[in-house]
Amino acid sequence: MSELNNKVKRCFGDYAVDKRLAYELELAKLPRYVAEFLISEFMTLGGDWEGKLRSFIRERYYEPEEKEVVKHKLVTEGVVELIDELRVYVDVETGAHIGVIHALDIWAEVPVDIVERNRATLTTGMWGLITLQRWEGVREILGRPVSVVVTDFKPFQAPDTDPKILEEGRGCFTLEEWVEVLINTIGLDPAVYSPRQRLLLLARLVSLVEGNVNMAEFGPRQTGKTYLYRNVSNYVRIISGGVISPAALFYNLRTKVPGELALKDAVVFDEVSKVRFPNPDEMMGKLKDYMESGHYERGDKKVVSDASLVFMGNVSVELTSEGYVPVEDLTYVLPEPMRDSAFIDRIHGLLPGWELPKISQSKYHLSKGYGVASDYFAEALHGMRKESLSGLVGRHVELSENFKIRDEKSFKRITSGLLKLLFPDKTFDKKELKTIAEFALELRQRVRDWLHKIAPGEFPREVLSVRVLP
């Protein structure tokens, strides 16, 4: 075992995980944080724990297309156990708590004591082992007939959510070692990526660790864009193309259920070119207002949220002397309602995903070392959102005079997110701050260059610059 792996085990103890196991055991159908939790639980059994784990998942995990199989079991056997995410909504009028398993489109009443023990089901939703039982008769809850009840729920998540474990562990590593630990933690092999590519990968996490950050990433297929967001945190909602309604994103006026922006740390628009809005004017108006202010209104409902937005698109690239570059206009990767400067200016940073290699076989690109347990890591990132380092950045970094308000906000938020990831103990020197600040500035500069290309009269060609104060 390498010295770095030994150091991870020594400094993180029970929160150190061999990242190879999740894909070697072929648990790819489950989010990585769920797979790692189950691995750590079953390893304590000893013996053929791998076979027992496979059987446990095979018998209890159902694909979305198997929802009728689950319903059939409820009808014929009266009870079924399944591994999935449970989200709970409250019907104030009846006092009932309704659990929704979105992947299977199953609604079930949830006893209050189960909700009290697992309060995250009320906010982000929780993955776990759900026991469903069918009862005779039907109750109408939130305008929908319900004849199923959750009789038991065993959560799959870290017992400790304190970010201080991450802060204290950081002191064991140099910056280069810590970057490798983080890349392993998100399930990739740091040896495959250059130092710059590693930083690009970690920049994807800024939206998870910093509130109200809007990022865009364009690149070829299979570079791991969706893989990271799907596997690194249960506080992320991925919307893969298709029609997105105001009810789903903002607030459902009929059921009184908050939309994804009110519930998640980040909402990811995957394959953004395929996104469609039933009412583009209403959606874009509310979306741009939210991206600017962090709040939105729908009907009589006013919501303040720190959810970040991520827009991801696939572009064709070609190899030049300077590396891979996109060969199509990025503006036309966006759906038509988003192709205006007012929207693009509200994107804080543009990640050049075309610089990242495609993920080929798992044995080449996926992690072969130890990292931090994904379920704890997700909770630590979530906890870090409570504090922003934008004020610290403002005290130590001087901005050039051509910065606009949105440039300043964008730069400070991205820099804050990167500093929290790389220096969770807030211990860094001026040289390290300079490196992070210049990288964050590059991401915002790409947005400014993009704006100049589509609206040169409104956005003149300008080069932003920053200086770390002595």
C-alpha positions as CSV (number, residue, x, y, z in Angstrom):
1,M,0.0,0.0,0.0
2,S,1.3,3.5,-0.9
3,E,2.4,6.0,1.7
4,L,-0.5,8.3,0.7
5,N,-3.0,5.5,1.2
6,N,-1.5,4.8,4.6
7,K,-1.7,8.5,5.5
8,V,-5.4,8.6,4.5
9,K,-6.2,5.6,6.6
10,R,-4.2,7.0,9.5
11,C,-5.7,10.5,9.4
12,F,-9.4,9.6,8.6
13,G,-9.8,6.3,10.3
14,D,-13.3,4.9,9.8
15,Y,-13.9,7.6,7.1
16,A,-11.1,6.3,4.9
17,V,-12.5,4.0,2.1
18,D,-10.8,1.9,-0.6
19,K,-12.4,3.5,-3.7
20,R,-11.7,0.5,-5.9
21,L,-14.4,-1.7,-4.2
22,A,-17.4,0.3,-5.4
23,Y,-16.7,-0.5,-9.1
24,E,-14.9,-3.8,-8.6
25,L,-18.1,-5.1,-6.9
26,E,-20.1,-3.8,-9.9
27,L,-22.4,-1.6,-7.8
28,A,-22.5,1.1,-10.4
29,K,-26.3,1.2,-10.4
30,L,-26.3,2.8,-7.0
31,P,-24.9,6.3,-6.2
32,R,-21.3,5.9,-5.0
33,Y,-22.1,7.3,-1.6
34,V,-24.7,4.6,-1.1
35,A,-22.5,1.8,-2.5
36,E,-19.6,2.8,-0.1
37,F,-21.9,2.9,2.9
38,L,-23.2,-0.6,2.1
39,I,-19.6,-1.9,1.5
40,S,-18.5,-0.6,4.9
41,E,-21.5,-2.2,6.6
42,F,-21.1,-5.6,5.0
43,M,-17.3,-5.8,5.4
44,T,-17.9,-6.1,9.1
45,L,-19.7,-9.4,8.5
46,G,-16.6,-11.2,7.4
47,G,-16.7,-14.4,5.4
48,D,-18.2,-14.0,1.9
49,W,-19.4,-10.5,2.6
50,E,-19.1,-9.6,-1.0
51,G,-21.6,-12.3,-2.1
52,K,-24.0,-11.3,0.7
53,L,-23.8,-7.7,-0.4
54,R,-24.5,-8.6,-4.1
55,S,-27.5,-10.7,-3.0
56,F,-28.8,-7.9,-0.8
57,I,-28.8,-5.4,-3.6
58,R,-30.0,-7.8,-6.3
59,E,-33.1,-8.7,-4.2
60,R,-34.0,-5.2,-3.1
61,Y,-32.9,-2.7,-5.8
62,Y,-35.4,-2.0,-8.6
63,E,-34.8,-0.1,-11.8
64,P,-37.4,2.5,-12.7
65,E,-38.8,0.3,-15.4
66,E,-39.6,-2.3,-12.7
67,K,-42.1,-0.2,-10.9
68,E,-44.9,-2.5,-11.9
69,V,-43.0,-5.4,-10.4
70,V,-42.9,-3.6,-7.1
71,K,-46.6,-2.8,-7.3
72,H,-47.3,-6.5,-8.2
73,K,-45.5,-7.6,-5.0
74,L,-47.5,-5.1,-2.9
75,V,-50.7,-6.5,-4.3
76,T,-49.8,-10.2,-4.1
77,E,-47.5,-10.3,-1.0
78,G,-48.7,-7.2,0.8
79,V,-45.1,-6.0,1.6
80,V,-41.9,-5.3,-0.2
81,E,-38.4,-4.1,0.7
82,L,-36.5,-1.9,-1.6
83,I,-33.4,0.3,-1.8
84,D,-34.2,3.8,-3.0
85,E,-34.4,7.5,-2.1
86,L,-37.3,8.5,0.1
87,R,-38.6,12.1,0.0
88,V,-41.3,13.1,2.5
89,Y,-43.9,15.9,2.0
90,V,-46.4,17.1,4.6
91,D,-50.1,17.6,4.1
92,V,-50.9,20.3,6.6
93,E,-54.7,19.9,6.2
94,T,-54.8,16.2,7.1
95,G,-51.5,16.1,9.2
96,A,-50.3,13.2,7.0
97,H,-46.7,12.7,5.9
98,I,-46.4,11.3,2.4
99,G,-43.3,9.6,1.2
100,V,-42.5,9.7,-2.5
101,I,-40.2,7.3,-4.3
102,H,-39.8,9.3,-7.5
103,A,-37.9,6.7,-9.5
104,L,-40.8,4.2,-9.1
105,D,-43.7,6.8,-8.9
106,I,-44.8,5.3,-5.6
107,W,-46.5,7.4,-2.9
108,A,-46.8,6.0,0.7
109,E,-47.9,7.4,4.0
110,V,-45.0,7.7,6.5
111,P,-45.4,7.5,10.3
112,V,-44.3,10.6,12.2
113,D,-41.8,8.6,14.3
114,I,-39.9,7.5,11.1
115,V,-39.8,11.1,9.9
116,E,-38.5,12.3,13.2
117,R,-35.6,9.9,13.2
118,N,-34.8,10.7,9.6
119,R,-35.5,14.5,9.2
120,A,-33.4,14.8,6.0
121,T,-36.2,13.0,4.2
122,L,-38.1,16.3,4.6
123,T,-35.5,18.4,2.9
124,T,-33.2,16.6,0.5
125,G,-34.5,13.1,0.6
126,M,-32.5,10.1,1.9
127,W,-31.4,6.8,0.4
128,G,-32.1,3.7,2.5
129,L,-33.8,0.4,2.9
130,I,-37.6,1.1,2.7
131,T,-40.2,-1.4,3.8
132,L,-43.6,-0.8,2.1
133,Q,-46.8,-2.4,3.2
134,R,-50.2,-2.3,1.4
135,W,-53.3,-1.6,3.5
136,E,-57.0,-2.2,2.7
137,G,-58.7,1.0,1.8
138,V,-57.5,4.3,0.3
139,R,-56.7,7.8,1.8
140,E,-56.5,10.9,-0.3
141,I,-53.3,12.9,0.5
142,L,-52.1,15.9,-1.4
143,G,-54.8,15.3,-4.0
144,R,-53.7,11.7,-4.7
145,P,-55.1,8.4,-3.5
146,V,-52.7,6.5,-1.2
147,S,-53.0,2.9,-0.1
148,V,-49.4,2.1,0.9
149,V,-47.5,2.8,4.2
150,V,-43.8,2.9,5.0
151,T,-43.4,0.6,8.0
152,D,-39.6,0.8,8.3
153,F,-36.7,2.9,7.0
154,K,-33.0,2.2,7.5
155,P,-30.9,5.1,6.2
156,F,-27.7,4.7,4.3
157,Q,-25.7,7.8,5.4
158,A,-22.7,8.8,7.6
159,P,-23.4,9.0,11.3
160,D,-21.3,12.1,11.6
161,T,-21.8,15.2,9.5
162,D,-19.2,17.5,11.2
163,P,-16.9,19.2,8.6
164,K,-14.2,19.5,11.3
165,I,-13.2,15.9,10.6
166,L,-12.2,17.1,7.1
167,E,-10.6,20.2,8.4
168,E,-8.5,18.3,10.9
169,G,-7.5,15.6,8.3
170,R,-6.4,18.3,5.9
171,G,-3.4,19.1,8.1
172,C,-1.8,15.7,7.4
173,F,-1.3,16.4,3.7
174,T,0.6,18.7,1.4
175,L,-1.5,20.6,-1.2
176,E,-0.4,18.1,-3.9
177,E,-1.3,15.2,-1.7
178,W,-4.6,16.7,-0.7
179,V,-5.6,17.2,-4.3
180,E,-4.9,13.5,-5.0
181,V,-7.0,12.6,-1.9
182,L,-9.9,14.6,-3.3
183,I,-9.7,13.2,-6.8
184,N,-9.7,9.7,-5.3
185,T,-12.6,10.7,-3.1
186,I,-14.7,11.6,-6.1
187,G,-13.9,8.2,-7.6
188,L,-11.3,9.1,-10.2
189,D,-7.6,8.2,-10.5
190,P,-5.4,11.3,-10.1
191,A,-2.5,9.7,-11.9
192,V,-4.5,9.9,-15.2
193,Y,-4.9,13.7,-14.9
194,S,-2.4,16.6,-15.1
195,P,-2.3,19.2,-12.3
196,R,-4.4,21.6,-14.3
197,Q,-7.0,18.8,-15.1
198,R,-7.2,17.9,-11.5
199,L,-8.0,21.5,-10.6
200,L,-10.7,21.5,-13.4
201,L,-12.3,18.4,-11.9
202,L,-12.3,19.9,-8.4
203,A,-13.9,23.1,-9.8
204,R,-17.0,21.0,-10.5
205,L,-17.4,20.8,-6.8
206,V,-17.6,24.5,-6.2
207,S,-21.3,24.5,-6.8
208,L,-21.7,21.9,-3.9
209,V,-19.5,23.7,-1.4
210,E,-20.5,27.4,-2.1
211,G,-24.1,28.7,-2.2
212,N,-25.7,30.5,-5.2
213,V,-22.9,29.7,-7.7
214,N,-24.0,29.3,-11.3
215,M,-21.5,27.3,-13.4
216,A,-21.4,26.1,-17.0
217,E,-19.3,23.3,-18.5
218,F,-19.1,22.3,-22.1
219,G,-17.0,19.4,-23.4
220,P,-17.1,16.1,-25.3
221,R,-19.2,13.2,-24.0
222,Q,-17.8,10.7,-21.5
223,T,-15.6,13.1,-19.5
224,G,-17.4,12.3,-16.3
225,K,-19.6,15.4,-16.0
226,T,-22.7,13.6,-15.0
227,Y,-20.8,10.8,-13.2
228,L,-19.4,13.2,-10.6
229,Y,-22.7,14.9,-9.8
230,R,-24.7,11.7,-9.6
231,N,-22.2,9.9,-7.4
232,V,-20.7,12.5,-5.1
233,S,-23.7,13.9,-3.2
234,N,-27.3,13.3,-2.3
235,Y,-27.8,17.0,-2.2
236,V,-27.8,17.2,-6.1
237,R,-30.7,16.9,-8.5
238,I,-29.8,16.1,-12.1
239,I,-32.3,17.2,-14.7
240,S,-31.4,15.4,-18.0
241,G,-33.0,17.3,-20.8
242,G,-36.7,17.1,-21.4
243,V,-39.5,19.4,-20.4
244,I,-39.0,21.3,-17.1
245,S,-42.0,23.0,-15.6
246,P,-42.2,25.9,-13.1
247,A,-43.9,23.4,-10.7
248,A,-40.9,21.0,-10.7
249,L,-38.2,23.7,-10.5
250,F,-39.8,26.4,-8.3
251,Y,-43.1,25.5,-6.6
252,N,-46.2,23.4,-7.3
253,L,-49.2,25.6,-6.8
254,R,-51.6,22.7,-6.8
255,T,-49.9,20.4,-4.3
256,K,-48.1,23.2,-2.4
257,V,-44.8,21.2,-2.8
258,P,-41.6,23.1,-3.1
259,G,-39.5,22.6,-6.3
260,E,-36.0,21.4,-6.6
261,L,-34.4,24.8,-6.1
262,A,-35.8,24.9,-2.6
263,L,-34.6,21.4,-1.7
264,K,-31.2,20.8,-3.1
265,D,-27.7,22.3,-2.9
266,A,-27.3,22.1,-6.6
267,V,-29.6,21.6,-9.6
268,V,-27.7,20.3,-12.6
269,F,-29.1,20.8,-16.1
270,D,-27.5,17.9,-18.0
271,E,-27.5,18.0,-21.8
272,V,-28.8,21.5,-21.5
273,S,-29.4,21.8,-25.3
274,K,-32.3,19.3,-24.9
275,V,-34.0,21.3,-22.1
276,R,-37.5,22.5,-23.0
277,F,-39.8,24.9,-21.0
278,P,-43.6,24.8,-21.4
279,N,-43.6,28.6,-20.9
280,P,-40.2,29.9,-21.8
281,D,-40.9,33.6,-20.9
282,E,-42.1,32.7,-17.4
283,M,-39.3,30.2,-16.8
284,M,-36.5,32.4,-18.0
285,G,-37.8,35.4,-16.1
286,K,-37.9,33.5,-12.9
287,L,-34.6,31.7,-13.6
288,K,-32.7,34.9,-14.3
289,D,-34.2,36.6,-11.2
290,Y,-33.2,33.7,-9.1
291,M,-29.6,33.6,-10.5
292,E,-29.2,37.2,-9.6
293,S,-30.9,37.4,-6.2
294,G,-31.2,33.9,-4.8
295,H,-34.9,34.2,-4.3
296,Y,-38.0,33.6,-6.4
297,E,-41.8,34.0,-6.2
298,R,-44.6,31.8,-7.6
299,G,-48.2,32.5,-6.8
300,D,-48.2,33.6,-3.2
301,K,-45.1,31.7,-2.3
302,K,-41.8,33.5,-1.8
303,V,-38.7,31.3,-1.5
304,V,-35.1,32.2,-0.6
305,S,-32.6,29.5,-1.5
306,D,-28.8,29.1,-1.8
307,A,-29.1,26.3,-4.4
308,S,-26.4,26.5,-7.1
309,L,-27.1,26.0,-10.8
310,V,-25.0,24.0,-13.2
311,F,-25.5,23.9,-17.0
312,M,-23.7,21.1,-18.8
313,G,-23.6,20.6,-22.6
314,N,-21.8,18.4,-25.1
315,V,-19.7,20.0,-27.8
316,S,-17.6,18.6,-30.6
317,V,-13.9,19.2,-30.3
318,E,-10.8,19.0,-32.4
319,L,-7.1,18.6,-31.6
320,T,-4.9,21.6,-32.2
321,S,-1.3,22.5,-31.3
322,E,-2.8,24.0,-28.1
323,G,-4.8,20.9,-27.2
324,Y,-8.5,20.1,-27.7
325,V,-10.7,23.1,-28.5
326,P,-14.5,23.3,-29.3
327,V,-15.4,23.6,-32.9
328,E,-18.9,24.9,-32.4
329,D,-20.3,28.1,-31.0
330,L,-21.0,27.6,-27.3
331,T,-24.1,29.8,-27.5
332,Y,-25.9,27.3,-29.7
333,V,-25.3,24.5,-27.3
334,L,-27.8,26.3,-25.1
335,P,-31.6,26.0,-25.8
336,E,-32.9,29.1,-27.6
337,P,-34.5,30.8,-24.6
338,M,-31.0,30.8,-22.9
339,R,-29.2,32.4,-25.8
340,D,-29.2,36.0,-24.5
341,S,-26.5,38.0,-22.8
342,A,-28.6,38.7,-19.7
343,F,-28.7,35.0,-18.9
344,I,-25.1,34.2,-19.8
345,D,-23.9,37.2,-17.7
346,R,-25.5,35.5,-14.7
347,I,-23.3,32.4,-15.2
348,H,-20.4,32.9,-12.8
349,G,-17.8,30.7,-14.4
350,L,-17.3,28.6,-17.5
351,L,-15.4,25.4,-17.1
352,P,-13.4,24.3,-20.3
353,G,-14.5,20.7,-20.1
354,W,-12.9,20.1,-23.5
355,E,-9.6,20.0,-21.7
356,L,-10.5,16.8,-19.8
357,P,-9.9,13.3,-21.3
358,K,-12.8,10.9,-21.9
359,I,-13.2,8.2,-19.2
360,S,-12.6,4.9,-21.0
361,Q,-12.2,1.6,-19.0
362,S,-12.7,1.7,-15.3
363,K,-9.3,0.1,-14.7
364,Y,-7.6,3.1,-16.3
365,H,-9.7,6.1,-15.1
366,L,-11.4,5.1,-11.8
367,S,-9.7,5.4,-8.4
368,K,-7.3,2.8,-7.3
369,G,-6.5,4.3,-3.9
370,Y,-8.1,5.5,-0.6
371,G,-10.2,8.5,-0.2
372,V,-12.7,10.0,2.2
373,A,-16.0,8.1,2.5
374,S,-18.5,9.6,0.0
375,D,-21.4,9.8,2.4
376,Y,-19.4,11.7,4.9
377,F,-17.8,13.9,2.2
378,A,-21.2,14.9,0.9
379,E,-22.3,16.0,4.3
380,A,-19.1,17.9,4.9
381,L,-19.5,19.8,1.6
382,H,-23.1,20.5,2.6
383,G,-22.0,21.8,6.0
384,M,-19.3,24.1,4.4
385,R,-22.0,26.0,2.5
386,K,-23.0,27.7,5.7
387,E,-20.0,30.0,5.6
388,S,-18.6,32.0,2.7
389,L,-15.0,33.1,2.3
390,S,-15.9,35.9,-0.1
391,G,-15.1,38.5,2.6
392,L,-11.7,37.0,3.2
393,V,-11.0,37.0,-0.5
394,G,-12.0,40.7,-0.7
395,R,-9.5,41.6,2.1
396,H,-6.6,39.8,0.5
397,V,-7.1,40.2,-3.3
398,E,-7.3,43.5,-5.2
399,L,-9.4,43.7,-8.3
400,S,-8.7,45.6,-11.5
401,E,-10.8,48.7,-12.2
402,N,-12.7,47.1,-15.1
403,F,-14.4,44.6,-12.8
404,K,-18.2,45.0,-12.9
405,I,-20.5,44.0,-9.9
406,R,-21.3,40.6,-11.5
407,D,-17.6,39.9,-12.2
408,E,-16.7,40.7,-8.6
409,K,-19.5,38.5,-7.2
410,S,-18.5,35.6,-9.6
411,F,-14.8,35.8,-8.9
412,K,-15.2,35.9,-5.1
413,R,-17.7,33.0,-4.9
414,I,-15.7,30.7,-7.1
415,T,-12.5,31.6,-5.2
416,S,-14.3,31.0,-1.9
417,G,-15.5,27.6,-3.1
418,L,-12.0,26.5,-4.2
419,L,-10.4,27.7,-1.0
420,K,-12.9,25.7,1.1
421,L,-12.2,22.6,-1.0
422,L,-8.4,22.8,-1.0
423,F,-7.9,24.4,2.4
424,P,-10.8,23.4,4.6
425,D,-8.7,24.4,7.6
426,K,-8.3,27.9,6.1
427,T,-4.5,27.6,6.2
428,F,-2.8,28.8,3.0
429,D,-0.1,31.2,2.0
430,K,-0.1,34.0,-0.5
431,K,1.4,32.0,-3.3
432,E,-1.4,29.4,-3.0
433,L,-4.0,32.1,-2.8
434,K,-2.6,33.6,-6.0
435,T,-2.8,30.3,-7.8
436,I,-6.4,29.8,-6.8
437,A,-7.4,33.4,-7.5
438,E,-5.9,33.3,-11.0
439,F,-7.7,30.1,-11.8
440,A,-11.0,31.4,-10.6
441,L,-10.5,34.6,-12.6
442,E,-9.9,32.5,-15.7
443,L,-13.3,30.9,-15.3
444,R,-15.0,34.2,-15.1
445,Q,-12.9,35.7,-17.9
446,R,-14.2,32.9,-20.2
447,V,-17.8,34.2,-19.5
448,R,-16.7,37.8,-20.3
449,D,-15.1,36.6,-23.6
450,W,-18.3,34.7,-24.4
451,L,-20.4,37.8,-23.8
452,H,-18.2,40.0,-26.0
453,K,-18.6,37.5,-28.8
454,I,-22.4,37.6,-28.7
455,A,-22.9,41.3,-27.8
456,P,-19.7,43.2,-28.5
457,G,-21.5,46.6,-28.3
458,E,-22.6,45.9,-24.7
459,F,-19.6,44.0,-23.5
460,P,-16.3,45.4,-24.9
461,R,-13.3,43.1,-25.0
462,E,-11.6,43.5,-21.6
463,V,-9.1,41.5,-19.7
464,L,-9.8,41.2,-15.9
465,S,-6.8,41.0,-13.5
466,V,-6.3,40.5,-9.8
467,R,-3.4,41.0,-7.4
468,V,-2.9,39.3,-4.1
469,L,-2.1,42.0,-1.5
470,P,1.3,41.8,0.3
